[in-house]
Amino acid sequence: MRKFAVIAVIAGCLPTFAWGPEGHSLVARIADAQLTPAARARVAAILGPDTTMASISSWADEVRRSRANTAPWHYIDIPIDKPHLDMARDCPKGDCVIAKIEDFRKALNDAAIAPAERREDLMFLIHFIGDMHQPLHCSDNKDKGGNDVHVEFFGRRTNLHSVWDSGLLGRMGTEDQLFGPLSTESARRARKWSKGTVEDWAEQAHKAAQKMVYGRLPKVAAGAPVPIDAAYEKRADPLIRQQIEKAGARLAVVLNATLR
Ligand SMILES: [Zn+2]
């Protein structure tokens, strides 16, 4: 029993890595359905046989531990009390998710890059456009993007970041149940959502964190776990759905413009 308790404690402390596999797979499937024939052919050629965008959409999380230098690439810490993104302040070393999306996008058309490396570049790009739409990957309240905020989530002790990665999404239905409606809505609004730059998209996610993720958090005594209840969930779910719909549409827009 003791062994299990120790494992549980360690697992509870580990930082989590943005949309869980379900969220990333949804983003990739939604994007795949919006690719042009030319972009779809190039994606297939780069990824190789028996591989789909969905099947590699969480690869970047799987290699995160063995490639420590890639860990900061999954997020950007825009302070929650600041109104805007400031790349000099929030990404001084150029190793945040916003800078990396641009690096990997450019690399896809760099003739000097070998096929195996290009394949990794595409796998990173697919993952990171998903990640940046998780509001806590574009925000920080001196709490490691919500990893340090202890919450009580329907009888389970976890942290705020994990709840936004996968806890709330996991209660919305299975991936296959969600895919149809999210994909339809994403395609319907893709033109509107594709406007702006990657920085603009990050600012939108940051605003969502200010207003909803932290703004609606119940106030509790210092040190007590924050209850994530049905009222919070009711407000959070539409935002999560829309962030996944946006991520899918924008991933398609980026790939369609880059892989012609
Ligand atoms: Zn990630």
Boltz pocket constraint, residues with backbone or C-beta under 6 A from the ligand:
constraints:
  - pocket:
      binder: B
      contacts: [[A, 17], [A, 18], [A, 19], [A, 60], [A, 61], [A, 74], [A, 127], [A, 131]]
      max_distance: 6.0
